[in-house]
Amino acid sequence: MVVMYALMIITVLSAILALIQKDLMKTAILTGFSGGALAVLFQLLLAPDVALTQAIVGAAIVPVFIALAIKKTQREDS
């Protein structure tokens, strides 16, 4: 039970920190932490199908897409 509360706190805290970050790469990393903690929480709640989907999409694909979008839209100094 304590692990579940800890995961809930990690999920909410990393989501809030991702919202207030100035550096966008840190935002992508914190989004991955939030998705990973949520995936583990779903696994502990005995929803393995939802946990697997959340791990793939929320912890892996979305942060990678955010990071790629940041890299593609950075200004080039000439």
Distance bins in CASP14 RR format, pairs under 12 A and 6 or more apart:
PFRMAT RR
TARGET T0000
AUTHOR 0000-0000-0000
RMODE 2
METHOD distances of the structure
MODEL  1
1 7 0 0 0 0 0 1 0 0 0 0 0
1 8 0 0 0 0 0 1 0 0 0 0 0
1 44 0 0 0 0 1 0 0 0 0 0 0
1 45 0 0 0 0 0 1 0 0 0 0 0
2 8 0 0 0 0 0 1 0 0 0 0 0
2 9 0 0 0 0 0 1 0 0 0 0 0
2 44 0 0 0 0 0 1 0 0 0 0 0
3 9 0 0 0 0 0 1 0 0 0 0 0
3 10 0 0 0 0 0 1 0 0 0 0 0
3 37 0 0 0 0 0 1 0 0 0 0 0
3 40 0 0 0 0 1 0 0 0 0 0 0
3 41 0 0 0 0 1 0 0 0 0 0 0
3 43 0 0 0 0 0 1 0 0 0 0 0
3 44 1 0 0 1 0 0 0 0 0 0 0
3 45 0 0 0 0 0 1 0 0 0 0 0
4 10 0 0 0 0 0 1 0 0 0 0 0
4 11 0 0 0 0 0 1 0 0 0 0 0
4 37 0 0 0 0 0 1 0 0 0 0 0
4 38 0 0 0 0 0 1 0 0 0 0 0
4 40 0 0 0 0 1 0 0 0 0 0 0
4 41 1 0 0 1 0 0 0 0 0 0 0
4 42 0 0 0 0 0 1 0 0 0 0 0
4 43 0 0 0 0 0 1 0 0 0 0 0
4 44 1 0 1 0 0 0 0 0 0 0 0
4 45 1 0 0 1 0 0 0 0 0 0 0
4 46 0 0 0 0 0 1 0 0 0 0 0
5 11 0 0 0 0 0 1 0 0 0 0 0
5 12 0 0 0 0 0 1 0 0 0 0 0
5 37 0 0 0 0 0 1 0 0 0 0 0
5 41 0 0 0 0 1 0 0 0 0 0 0
5 44 0 0 0 0 0 1 0 0 0 0 0
6 12 0 0 0 0 0 1 0 0 0 0 0
6 13 0 0 0 0 0 1 0 0 0 0 0
6 37 0 0 0 0 1 0 0 0 0 0 0
6 40 0 0 0 0 0 1 0 0 0 0 0
6 41 0 0 0 0 1 0 0 0 0 0 0
6 44 0 0 0 0 0 1 0 0 0 0 0
7 13 0 0 0 0 0 1 0 0 0 0 0
7 14 0 0 0 0 0 1 0 0 0 0 0
7 33 0 0 0 0 0 1 0 0 0 0 0
7 34 0 0 0 0 0 1 0 0 0 0 0
7 35 0 0 0 0 0 1 0 0 0 0 0
7 36 0 0 0 0 1 0 0 0 0 0 0
7 37 1 0 1 0 0 0 0 0 0 0 0
7 38 1 0 0 1 0 0 0 0 0 0 0
7 39 0 0 0 0 1 0 0 0 0 0 0
7 40 1 0 1 0 0 0 0 0 0 0 0
7 41 1 0 1 0 0 0 0 0 0 0 0
7 42 0 0 0 0 1 0 0 0 0 0 0
7 43 0 0 0 0 1 0 0 0 0 0 0
7 44 1 0 0 1 0 0 0 0 0 0 0
7 45 0 0 0 0 1 0 0 0 0 0 0
7 51 0 0 0 0 0 1 0 0 0 0 0
8 14 0 0 0 0 0 1 0 0 0 0 0
8 15 0 0 0 0 0 1 0 0 0 0 0
8 34 0 0 0 0 0 1 0 0 0 0 0
8 37 0 0 0 0 1 0 0 0 0 0 0
8 38 0 0 0 0 1 0 0 0 0 0 0
8 40 0 0 0 0 0 1 0 0 0 0 0
8 41 1 0 0 1 0 0 0 0 0 0 0
8 42 0 0 0 0 0 1 0 0 0 0 0
8 44 0 0 0 0 0 1 0 0 0 0 0
8 45 0 0 0 0 0 1 0 0 0 0 0
9 15 0 0 0 0 0 1 0 0 0 0 0
9 16 0 0 0 0 0 1 0 0 0 0 0
9 17 0 0 0 0 0 1 0 0 0 0 0
9 33 0 0 0 0 0 1 0 0 0 0 0
9 34 0 0 0 0 0 1 0 0 0 0 0
9 37 0 0 0 0 1 0 0 0 0 0 0
9 41 0 0 0 0 0 1 0 0 0 0 0
10 16 0 0 0 0 0 1 0 0 0 0 0
10 17 0 0 0 0 0 1 0 0 0 0 0
10 30 0 0 0 0 0 1 0 0 0 0 0
10 32 0 0 0 0 0 1 0 0 0 0 0
10 33 1 0 0 1 0 0 0 0 0 0 0
10 34 1 0 0 1 0 0 0 0 0 0 0
10 35 0 0 0 0 1 0 0 0 0 0 0
10 36 0 0 0 0 1 0 0 0 0 0 0
10 37 1 0 1 0 0 0 0 0 0 0 0
10 38 0 0 0 0 1 0 0 0 0 0 0
10 39 0 0 0 0 0 1 0 0 0 0 0
10 40 0 0 0 0 1 0 0 0 0 0 0
10 41 0 0 0 0 1 0 0 0 0 0 0
11 17 0 0 0 0 0 1 0 0 0 0 0
11 18 0 0 0 0 0 1 0 0 0 0 0
11 30 0 0 0 0 0 1 0 0 0 0 0
11 31 0 0 0 0 0 1 0 0 0 0 0
11 32 0 0 0 0 0 1 0 0 0 0 0
11 33 0 0 0 0 1 0 0 0 0 0 0
11 34 1 0 1 0 0 0 0 0 0 0 0
11 35 1 0 0 1 0 0 0 0 0 0 0
11 36 0 0 0 0 1 0 0 0 0 0 0
11 37 1 0 1 0 0 0 0 0 0 0 0
11 38 1 0 1 0 0 0 0 0 0 0 0
11 39 0 0 0 0 1 0 0 0 0 0 0
11 40 0 0 0 0 1 0 0 0 0 0 0
11 41 1 0 0 1 0 0 0 0 0 0 0
11 42 0 0 0 0 0 1 0 0 0 0 0
11 54 0 0 0 0 0 1 0 0 0 0 0
11 58 0 0 0 0 0 1 0 0 0 0 0
11 59 0 0 0 0 0 1 0 0 0 0 0
12 18 0 0 0 0 0 1 0 0 0 0 0
12 19 0 0 0 0 0 1 0 0 0 0 0
12 30 0 0 0 0 0 1 0 0 0 0 0
12 33 0 0 0 0 0 1 0 0 0 0 0
12 34 0 0 0 0 1 0 0 0 0 0 0
12 35 0 0 0 0 0 1 0 0 0 0 0
12 37 0 0 0 0 1 0 0 0 0 0 0
12 38 0 0 0 0 1 0 0 0 0 0 0
12 41 0 0 0 0 0 1 0 0 0 0 0
13 19 0 0 0 0 0 1 0 0 0 0 0
13 20 0 0 0 0 0 1 0 0 0 0 0
13 30 0 0 0 0 1 0 0 0 0 0 0
13 33 0 0 0 0 1 0 0 0 0 0 0
13 34 0 0 0 0 1 0 0 0 0 0 0
13 37 0 0 0 0 1 0 0 0 0 0 0
14 20 0 0 0 0 0 1 0 0 0 0 0
14 21 0 0 0 0 0 1 0 0 0 0 0
14 26 0 0 0 0 0 1 0 0 0 0 0
14 27 0 0 0 0 0 1 0 0 0 0 0
14 28 0 0 0 0 0 1 0 0 0 0 0
14 29 0 0 0 0 1 0 0 0 0 0 0
14 30 1 0 1 0 0 0 0 0 0 0 0
14 31 1 0 0 1 0 0 0 0 0 0 0
14 32 1 0 0 1 0 0 0 0 0 0 0
14 33 1 0 1 0 0 0 0 0 0 0 0
14 34 1 0 1 0 0 0 0 0 0 0 0
14 35 0 0 0 0 1 0 0 0 0 0 0
14 36 0 0 0 0 1 0 0 0 0 0 0
14 37 1 0 0 1 0 0 0 0 0 0 0
14 38 0 0 0 0 1 0 0 0 0 0 0
14 58 0 0 0 0 0 1 0 0 0 0 0
14 59 0 0 0 0 0 1 0 0 0 0 0
14 63 0 0 0 0 0 1 0 0 0 0 0
15 21 0 0 0 0 0 1 0 0 0 0 0
15 27 0 0 0 0 0 1 0 0 0 0 0
15 30 1 0 0 1 0 0 0 0 0 0 0
15 31 1 0 0 1 0 0 0 0 0 0 0
15 32 0 0 0 0 1 0 0 0 0 0 0
15 33 0 0 0 0 1 0 0 0 0 0 0
15 34 1 0 1 0 0 0 0 0 0 0 0
15 35 0 0 0 0 1 0 0 0 0 0 0
15 36 0 0 0 0 0 1 0 0 0 0 0
15 37 0 0 0 0 1 0 0 0 0 0 0
15 38 0 0 0 0 1 0 0 0 0 0 0
15 58 0 0 0 0 0 1 0 0 0 0 0
16 27 0 0 0 0 0 1 0 0 0 0 0
16 30 0 0 0 0 1 0 0 0 0 0 0
16 31 0 0 0 0 0 1 0 0 0 0 0
16 33 0 0 0 0 0 1 0 0 0 0 0
16 34 0 0 0 0 1 0 0 0 0 0 0
17 23 0 0 0 0 0 1 0 0 0 0 0
17 26 0 0 0 0 1 0 0 0 0 0 0
17 27 0 0 0 0 1 0 0 0 0 0 0
17 29 0 0 0 0 1 0 0 0 0 0 0
17 30 1 0 1 0 0 0 0 0 0 0 0
17 31 0 0 0 0 1 0 0 0 0 0 0
17 32 0 0 0 0 0 1 0 0 0 0 0
17 33 0 0 0 0 1 0 0 0 0 0 0
17 34 0 0 0 0 1 0 0 0 0 0 0
18 24 0 0 0 0 1 0 0 0 0 0 0
18 25 0 0 0 0 0 1 0 0 0 0 0
18 26 1 0 0 1 0 0 0 0 0 0 0
18 27 1 0 1 0 0 0 0 0 0 0 0
18 28 0 0 0 0 1 0 0 0 0 0 0
18 29 0 0 0 0 1 0 0 0 0 0 0
18 30 1 1 0 0 0 0 0 0 0 0 0
18 31 1 0 1 0 0 0 0 0 0 0 0
18 32 0 0 0 0 1 0 0 0 0 0 0
18 33 0 0 0 0 1 0 0 0 0 0 0
18 34 1 0 0 1 0 0 0 0 0 0 0
18 35 0 0 0 0 0 1 0 0 0 0 0
18 62 0 0 0 0 0 1 0 0 0 0 0
18 63 0 0 0 0 1 0 0 0 0 0 0
18 66 0 0 0 0 1 0 0 0 0 0 0
19 26 0 0 0 0 0 1 0 0 0 0 0
19 27 0 0 0 0 1 0 0 0 0 0 0
19 30 0 0 0 0 1 0 0 0 0 0 0
19 31 0 0 0 0 1 0 0 0 0 0 0
19 34 0 0 0 0 0 1 0 0 0 0 0
20 26 0 0 0 0 0 1 0 0 0 0 0
20 27 0 0 0 0 1 0 0 0 0 0 0
20 30 0 0 0 0 1 0 0 0 0 0 0
21 27 1 0 1 0 0 0 0 0 0 0 0
21 28 0 0 0 0 1 0 0 0 0 0 0
21 29 0 0 0 0 1 0 0 0 0 0 0
21 30 1 0 0 1 0 0 0 0 0 0 0
21 31 0 0 0 0 1 0 0 0 0 0 0
21 33 0 0 0 0 0 1 0 0 0 0 0
21 66 0 0 0 0 0 1 0 0 0 0 0
21 70 0 0 0 0 0 1 0 0 0 0 0
23 29 0 0 0 0 1 0 0 0 0 0 0
23 30 0 0 0 0 0 1 0 0 0 0 0
23 67 0 0 0 0 0 1 0 0 0 0 0
23 70 0 0 0 0 1 0 0 0 0 0 0
24 30 0 0 0 0 0 1 0 0 0 0 0
24 31 0 0 0 0 0 1 0 0 0 0 0
24 63 0 0 0 0 0 1 0 0 0 0 0
24 66 1 0 0 1 0 0 0 0 0 0 0
24 67 0 0 0 0 1 0 0 0 0 0 0
24 68 0 0 0 0 0 1 0 0 0 0 0
24 69 0 0 0 0 1 0 0 0 0 0 0
24 70 1 0 1 0 0 0 0 0 0 0 0
24 71 0 0 0 0 1 0 0 0 0 0 0
24 72 0 0 0 0 0 1 0 0 0 0 0
24 73 0 0 0 0 1 0 0 0 0 0 0
24 74 0 0 0 0 1 0 0 0 0 0 0
25 31 0 0 0 0 0 1 0 0 0 0 0
25 32 0 0 0 0 0 1 0 0 0 0 0
25 63 0 0 0 0 1 0 0 0 0 0 0
25 64 0 0 0 0 0 1 0 0 0 0 0
25 66 0 0 0 0 1 0 0 0 0 0 0
25 67 1 0 0 1 0 0 0 0 0 0 0
25 68 0 0 0 0 0 1 0 0 0 0 0
25 69 0 0 0 0 0 1 0 0 0 0 0
25 70 1 0 0 1 0 0 0 0 0 0 0
25 71 0 0 0 0 1 0 0 0 0 0 0
25 74 0 0 0 0 0 1 0 0 0 0 0
26 32 0 0 0 0 0 1 0 0 0 0 0
26 33 0 0 0 0 0 1 0 0 0 0 0
26 63 0 0 0 0 0 1 0 0 0 0 0
26 66 0 0 0 0 0 1 0 0 0 0 0
26 67 0 0 0 0 0 1 0 0 0 0 0
26 70 0 0 0 0 0 1 0 0 0 0 0
27 33 0 0 0 0 0 1 0 0 0 0 0
27 34 0 0 0 0 0 1 0 0 0 0 0
27 62 0 0 0 0 0 1 0 0 0 0 0
27 63 0 0 0 0 1 0 0 0 0 0 0
27 66 1 0 0 1 0 0 0 0 0 0 0
27 67 0 0 0 0 1 0 0 0 0 0 0
27 69 0 0 0 0 0 1 0 0 0 0 0
27 70 0 0 0 0 1 0 0 0 0 0 0
28 34 0 0 0 0 0 1 0 0 0 0 0
28 35 0 0 0 0 0 1 0 0 0 0 0
28 58 0 0 0 0 0 1 0 0 0 0 0
28 59 0 0 0 0 0 1 0 0 0 0 0
28 60 0 0 0 0 0 1 0 0 0 0 0
28 61 0 0 0 0 0 1 0 0 0 0 0
28 62 0 0 0 0 1 0 0 0 0 0 0
28 63 1 0 1 0 0 0 0 0 0 0 0
28 64 1 0 0 1 0 0 0 0 0 0 0
28 65 0 0 0 0 1 0 0 0 0 0 0
28 66 1 0 1 0 0 0 0 0 0 0 0
28 67 1 0 1 0 0 0 0 0 0 0 0
28 68 0 0 0 0 1 0 0 0 0 0 0
28 69 0 0 0 0 1 0 0 0 0 0 0
28 70 1 0 0 1 0 0 0 0 0 0 0
28 71 0 0 0 0 0 1 0 0 0 0 0
29 35 0 0 0 0 0 1 0 0 0 0 0
29 36 0 0 0 0 0 1 0 0 0 0 0
29 59 0 0 0 0 0 1 0 0 0 0 0
29 62 0 0 0 0 0 1 0 0 0 0 0
29 63 1 0 0 1 0 0 0 0 0 0 0
29 64 0 0 0 0 0 1 0 0 0 0 0
29 66 0 0 0 0 1 0 0 0 0 0 0
29 67 0 0 0 0 1 0 0 0 0 0 0
29 70 0 0 0 0 0 1 0 0 0 0 0
30 36 0 0 0 0 0 1 0 0 0 0 0
30 37 0 0 0 0 0 1 0 0 0 0 0
30 59 0 0 0 0 0 1 0 0 0 0 0
30 62 0 0 0 0 0 1 0 0 0 0 0
30 63 0 0 0 0 1 0 0 0 0 0 0
30 66 0 0 0 0 0 1 0 0 0 0 0
30 67 0 0 0 0 0 1 0 0 0 0 0
31 37 0 0 0 0 0 1 0 0 0 0 0
31 38 0 0 0 0 0 1 0 0 0 0 0
31 57 0 0 0 0 0 1 0 0 0 0 0
31 58 1 0 0 1 0 0 0 0 0 0 0
31 59 0 0 0 0 1 0 0 0 0 0 0
31 60 0 0 0 0 0 1 0 0 0 0 0
31 61 0 0 0 0 0 1 0 0 0 0 0
31 62 1 0 0 1 0 0 0 0 0 0 0
31 63 1 0 1 0 0 0 0 0 0 0 0
31 64 0 0 0 0 0 1 0 0 0 0 0
31 65 0 0 0 0 1 0 0 0 0 0 0
31 66 1 0 0 1 0 0 0 0 0 0 0
31 67 0 0 0 0 1 0 0 0 0 0 0
31 70 0 0 0 0 0 1 0 0 0 0 0
32 38 0 0 0 0 1 0 0 0 0 0 0
32 39 0 0 0 0 1 0 0 0 0 0 0
32 54 0 0 0 0 0 1 0 0 0 0 0
32 55 0 0 0 0 0 1 0 0 0 0 0
32 56 0 0 0 0 0 1 0 0 0 0 0
32 57 0 0 0 0 0 1 0 0 0 0 0
32 58 1 0 0 1 0 0 0 0 0 0 0
32 59 1 0 1 0 0 0 0 0 0 0 0
32 60 1 0 0 1 0 0 0 0 0 0 0
32 61 0 0 0 0 1 0 0 0 0 0 0
32 62 1 0 0 1 0 0 0 0 0 0 0
32 63 1 0 1 0 0 0 0 0 0 0 0
32 64 0 0 0 0 1 0 0 0 0 0 0
32 65 0 0 0 0 0 1 0 0 0 0 0
32 66 0 0 0 0 1 0 0 0 0 0 0
32 67 0 0 0 0 0 1 0 0 0 0 0
33 39 0 0 0 0 0 1 0 0 0 0 0
33 40 0 0 0 0 0 1 0 0 0 0 0
33 58 0 0 0 0 0 1 0 0 0 0 0
33 59 0 0 0 0 1 0 0 0 0 0 0
33 62 0 0 0 0 0 1 0 0 0 0 0
33 63 0 0 0 0 1 0 0 0 0 0 0
34 40 0 0 0 0 0 1 0 0 0 0 0
34 41 0 0 0 0 0 1 0 0 0 0 0
34 54 0 0 0 0 0 1 0 0 0 0 0
34 58 0 0 0 0 1 0 0 0 0 0 0
34 59 0 0 0 0 1 0 0 0 0 0 0
34 62 0 0 0 0 1 0 0 0 0 0 0
34 63 0 0 0 0 1 0 0 0 0 0 0
34 66 0 0 0 0 0 1 0 0 0 0 0
35 41 0 0 0 0 1 0 0 0 0 0 0
35 42 0 0 0 0 1 0 0 0 0 0 0
35 50 0 0 0 0 0 1 0 0 0 0 0
35 51 0 0 0 0 0 1 0 0 0 0 0
35 53 0 0 0 0 0 1 0 0 0 0 0
35 54 1 0 0 1 0 0 0 0 0 0 0
35 55 1 0 0 1 0 0 0 0 0 0 0
35 56 0 0 0 0 0 1 0 0 0 0 0
35 57 0 0 0 0 1 0 0 0 0 0 0
35 58 1 0 1 0 0 0 0 0 0 0 0
35 59 1 0 1 0 0 0 0 0 0 0 0
35 60 0 0 0 0 1 0 0 0 0 0 0
35 61 0 0 0 0 0 1 0 0 0 0 0
35 62 1 0 0 1 0 0 0 0 0 0 0
35 63 0 0 0 0 1 0 0 0 0 0 0
36 42 0 0 0 0 1 0 0 0 0 0 0
36 43 0 0 0 0 0 1 0 0 0 0 0
36 51 0 0 0 0 1 0 0 0 0 0 0
36 52 0 0 0 0 0 1 0 0 0 0 0
36 53 0 0 0 0 0 1 0 0 0 0 0
36 54 1 0 0 1 0 0 0 0 0 0 0
36 55 1 0 0 1 0 0 0 0 0 0 0
36 56 0 0 0 0 0 1 0 0 0 0 0
36 57 0 0 0 0 0 1 0 0 0 0 0
36 58 1 0 0 1 0 0 0 0 0 0 0
36 59 1 1 0 0 0 0 0 0 0 0 0
36 60 0 0 0 0 1 0 0 0 0 0 0
36 61 0 0 0 0 0 1 0 0 0 0 0
36 62 0 0 0 0 0 1 0 0 0 0 0
36 63 0 0 0 0 1 0 0 0 0 0 0
37 43 0 0 0 0 0 1 0 0 0 0 0
37 44 0 0 0 0 0 1 0 0 0 0 0
37 51 0 0 0 0 0 1 0 0 0 0 0
37 54 0 0 0 0 1 0 0 0 0 0 0
37 55 0 0 0 0 0 1 0 0 0 0 0
37 58 0 0 0 0 0 1 0 0 0 0 0
37 59 0 0 0 0 1 0 0 0 0 0 0
38 44 0 0 0 0 0 1 0 0 0 0 0
38 45 0 0 0 0 0 1 0 0 0 0 0
38 47 0 0 0 0 0 1 0 0 0 0 0
38 50 0 0 0 0 1 0 0 0 0 0 0
38 51 0 0 0 0 1 0 0 0 0 0 0
38 53 0 0 0 0 0 1 0 0 0 0 0
38 54 1 0 1 0 0 0 0 0 0 0 0
38 55 0 0 0 0 1 0 0 0 0 0 0
38 57 0 0 0 0 0 1 0 0 0 0 0
38 58 1 0 0 1 0 0 0 0 0 0 0
38 59 1 0 0 1 0 0 0 0 0 0 0
38 62 0 0 0 0 0 1 0 0 0 0 0
39 45 0 0 0 0 0 1 0 0 0 0 0
39 47 0 0 0 0 0 1 0 0 0 0 0
39 48 0 0 0 0 0 1 0 0 0 0 0
39 49 0 0 0 0 0 1 0 0 0 0 0
39 50 0 0 0 0 1 0 0 0 0 0 0
39 51 1 0 1 0 0 0 0 0 0 0 0
39 52 1 0 0 1 0 0 0 0 0 0 0
39 53 0 0 0 0 1 0 0 0 0 0 0
39 54 1 0 1 0 0 0 0 0 0 0 0
39 55 1 1 0 0 0 0 0 0 0 0 0
39 56 0 0 0 0 1 0 0 0 0 0 0
39 57 0 0 0 0 1 0 0 0 0 0 0
39 58 1 0 0 1 0 0 0 0 0 0 0
39 59 1 0 1 0 0 0 0 0 0 0 0
39 60 0 0 0 0 1 0 0 0 0 0 0
39 62 0 0 0 0 0 1 0 0 0 0 0
40 47 0 0 0 0 0 1 0 0 0 0 0
40 48 0 0 0 0 0 1 0 0 0 0 0
40 50 0 0 0 0 0 1 0 0 0 0 0
40 51 1 0 0 1 0 0 0 0 0 0 0
40 52 0 0 0 0 0 1 0 0 0 0 0
40 54 0 0 0 0 1 0 0 0 0 0 0
40 55 0 0 0 0 1 0 0 0 0 0 0
40 59 0 0 0 0 1 0 0 0 0 0 0
41 47 0 0 0 0 1 0 0 0 0 0 0
41 50 0 0 0 0 1 0 0 0 0 0 0
41 51 0 0 0 0 1 0 0 0 0 0 0
41 54 0 0 0 0 1 0 0 0 0 0 0
41 55 0 0 0 0 0 1 0 0 0 0 0
41 59 0 0 0 0 0 1 0 0 0 0 0
42 48 1 0 0 1 0 0 0 0 0 0 0
42 49 0 0 0 0 1 0 0 0 0 0 0
42 50 1 0 1 0 0 0 0 0 0 0 0
42 51 1 1 0 0 0 0 0 0 0 0 0
42 52 0 0 0 0 1 0 0 0 0 0 0
42 53 0 0 0 0 1 0 0 0 0 0 0
42 54 1 0 1 0 0 0 0 0 0 0 0
42 55 0 0 0 0 1 0 0 0 0 0 0
42 57 0 0 0 0 0 1 0 0 0 0 0
42 58 0 0 0 0 0 1 0 0 0 0 0
42 59 0 0 0 0 0 1 0 0 0 0 0
43 49 0 0 0 0 0 1 0 0 0 0 0
43 50 0 0 0 0 1 0 0 0 0 0 0
43 51 1 1 0 0 0 0 0 0 0 0 0
43 52 0 0 0 0 1 0 0 0 0 0 0
43 53 0 0 0 0 0 1 0 0 0 0 0
43 54 0 0 0 0 1 0 0 0 0 0 0
43 55 0 0 0 0 1 0 0 0 0 0 0
43 59 0 0 0 0 0 1 0 0 0 0 0
44 50 0 0 0 0 0 1 0 0 0 0 0
44 51 0 0 0 0 1 0 0 0 0 0 0
45 51 0 0 0 0 1 0 0 0 0 0 0
45 54 0 0 0 0 0 1 0 0 0 0 0
47 53 0 0 0 0 1 0 0 0 0 0 0
47 54 0 0 0 0 1 0 0 0 0 0 0
47 55 0 0 0 0 0 1 0 0 0 0 0
48 54 0 0 0 0 0 1 0 0 0 0 0
48 55 0 0 0 0 0 1 0 0 0 0 0
49 55 0 0 0 0 0 1 0 0 0 0 0
49 56 0 0 0 0 0 1 0 0 0 0 0
50 56 0 0 0 0 0 1 0 0 0 0 0
50 57 0 0 0 0 0 1 0 0 0 0 0
50 58 0 0 0 0 0 1 0 0 0 0 0
51 57 0 0 0 0 0 1 0 0 0 0 0
51 58 0 0 0 0 0 1 0 0 0 0 0
51 59 0 0 0 0 0 1 0 0 0 0 0
52 58 0 0 0 0 0 1 0 0 0 0 0
52 59 0 0 0 0 0 1 0 0 0 0 0
52 60 0 0 0 0 0 1 0 0 0 0 0
53 59 0 0 0 0 0 1 0 0 0 0 0
53 60 0 0 0 0 0 1 0 0 0 0 0
53 61 0 0 0 0 0 1 0 0 0 0 0
53 62 0 0 0 0 0 1 0 0 0 0 0
54 60 0 0 0 0 1 0 0 0 0 0 0
54 61 0 0 0 0 0 1 0 0 0 0 0
54 62 0 0 0 0 0 1 0 0 0 0 0
55 61 0 0 0 0 1 0 0 0 0 0 0
55 62 0 0 0 0 0 1 0 0 0 0 0
55 63 0 0 0 0 0 1 0 0 0 0 0
56 62 0 0 0 0 1 0 0 0 0 0 0
56 63 0 0 0 0 0 1 0 0 0 0 0
56 64 0 0 0 0 0 1 0 0 0 0 0
57 63 0 0 0 0 0 1 0 0 0 0 0
57 64 0 0 0 0 0 1 0 0 0 0 0
57 65 0 0 0 0 0 1 0 0 0 0 0
58 64 0 0 0 0 1 0 0 0 0 0 0
58 65 0 0 0 0 0 1 0 0 0 0 0
58 66 0 0 0 0 0 1 0 0 0 0 0
60 66 0 0 0 0 0 1 0 0 0 0 0
60 67 0 0 0 0 0 1 0 0 0 0 0
61 67 0 0 0 0 0 1 0 0 0 0 0
61 68 0 0 0 0 0 1 0 0 0 0 0
62 68 0 0 0 0 0 1 0 0 0 0 0
62 69 0 0 0 0 0 1 0 0 0 0 0
63 69 0 0 0 0 0 1 0 0 0 0 0
63 70 0 0 0 0 0 1 0 0 0 0 0
64 70 0 0 0 0 0 1 0 0 0 0 0
64 71 0 0 0 0 0 1 0 0 0 0 0
65 71 0 0 0 0 0 1 0 0 0 0 0
65 72 0 0 0 0 0 1 0 0 0 0 0
66 72 0 0 0 0 0 1 0 0 0 0 0
66 73 0 0 0 0 0 1 0 0 0 0 0
67 73 0 0 0 0 0 1 0 0 0 0 0
67 74 0 0 0 0 0 1 0 0 0 0 0
68 74 0 0 0 0 0 1 0 0 0 0 0
END
